[in-house]
Amino acid sequence: MALEKKQIRLRLVVEGEWFDWDQQFITGQEIKDLAGINTNKPIYLSLKDPWDDELIENDLKVDLAREGIEFFYVKNPLKFKIGNDQYDWNSQYITGLQLRQVGRLTDDQDIFLKIKGGFEDELVENNTKIDLARPGIENFVLSNRNYILIISGKEREWTKAEISFKEVIELRFGECIDDGKRSYSVTYSRGPKENISGSMISGDKVFVKNKMIFNVTPTDKS
């Protein structure tokens, strides 16, 4: 007498709803049919790092026998604004570089995430990831790079988002003498939160903001 083949019973979650499946593999189209999702809507397999979630094409097979329960979801376009213009985005996360590409921004424009409640807006670098799935529509504002820095009590104009140790000294004295006989001490305050130190040494760079204060002191080596 032939033994009956043991029935496979695997579970998966689609859009928060639990389903049973009697095979080891399931295709993207079968997932959509199971959950009643339109065949043209993209579905994603949820992974540990959400920005790496995997797009499941209709003919792609997913192994449900792997450890843990597989979670699938439909991505609906998320909205955000750059200035007064509104855009749609099909991913939960967007980087500063992608914002530049979508908004066709020039390199001399800084991007800031508008923070509610009177708090300081957040500078968005090219590699910064922003979660668009948070409540509300994220608003990004632009600023041409035109800063006033206070260097040892004197105002100096600056047009870049960062400044180096050497450039601070050059703004103060017009040159940075590196002859082995002179050294410099540089401290700063009122800078962006991305800066963690409060002081600079040779080779350092820090982010700048308007009215940021630097104190530069030359020291002759004996």
Long-range contacts (C-beta under 8 A, 24 or more apart in sequence): 8-65, 10-64, 10-65, 11-64, 11-69, 12-64, 12-69, 12-70, 12-71, 12-72, 13-69, 13-70, 13-71, 13-72, 14-43, 14-72, 14-73, 15-72, 15-73, 15-74, 16-73, 21-64, 23-64, 24-63, 24-64, 24-65, 25-61, 25-62, 25-63, 25-64, 26-61, 26-62, 26-64, 27-58, 27-59, 27-60, 27-61, 27-62, 28-56, 28-57, 28-58, 28-59, 28-60, 28-62, 29-58, 29-59, 31-56, 31-62, 31-72, 32-58, 35-72, 37-74, 41-74, 42-74, 42-75, 42-90, 43-72, 43-73, 43-74, 43-75, 44-72, 44-73, 44-74, 44-75, 45-70, 45-71, 45-72, 46-70, 46-71, 46-72, 46-73, 50-92, 50-93, 51-91, 51-92, 51-93, 51-129, 53-92, 78-132, 78-133, 79-132, 79-137, 80-132, 80-137, 80-138, 80-139, 80-140, 81-137, 81-138, 81-139, 81-140, 82-111, 82-140, 82-142, 83-140, 83-141, 83-142, 86-137, 89-132, 91-132, 92-131, 92-132, 92-133, 93-129, 93-130, 93-131, 93-132, 94-129, 94-130, 94-132, 95-126, 95-127, 95-128, 95-129, 95-130, 96-124, 96-125, 96-126, 96-127, 96-128, 96-130, 97-126, 97-127, 99-124, 99-130, 99-140, 100-126, 103-140, 105-142, 108-144, 108-145, 108-159, 109-142, 109-143, 109-144, 109-145, 110-142, 110-143, 110-144, 110-145, 110-161, 111-140, 111-141, 111-142, 112-140, 112-141, 112-142, 112-143, 113-138, 113-139, 113-140, 114-138, 114-139, 114-140, 114-141, 120-193, 123-161, 123-192, 123-194, 123-207, 123-209, 125-161, 147-208, 147-209, 147-210, 147-212, 148-210, 148-211, 149-208, 149-211, 149-212, 149-213, 149-214, 150-211, 150-212, 150-213, 150-214, 151-214, 151-216, 152-214, 152-215, 152-216, 158-208, 160-208, 161-207, 161-208, 162-205, 162-206, 162-207, 162-208, 163-205, 163-206, 163-208, 164-203, 164-204, 164-205, 165-200, 165-201, 165-202, 165-203, 165-204, 165-205, 166-202, 168-200, 168-214, 168-216, 169-216, 171-214, 172-214, 172-216, 173-216, 173-218, 180-221, 181-220, 181-221, 182-218, 182-219, 182-220, 182-221, 183-218, 183-219, 183-221, 184-216, 184-217, 184-218, 184-219, 185-216, 185-217, 185-219, 186-214, 186-215, 186-216, 186-217, 187-214, 187-215, 188-212, 188-213, 188-214, 188-215, 189-213
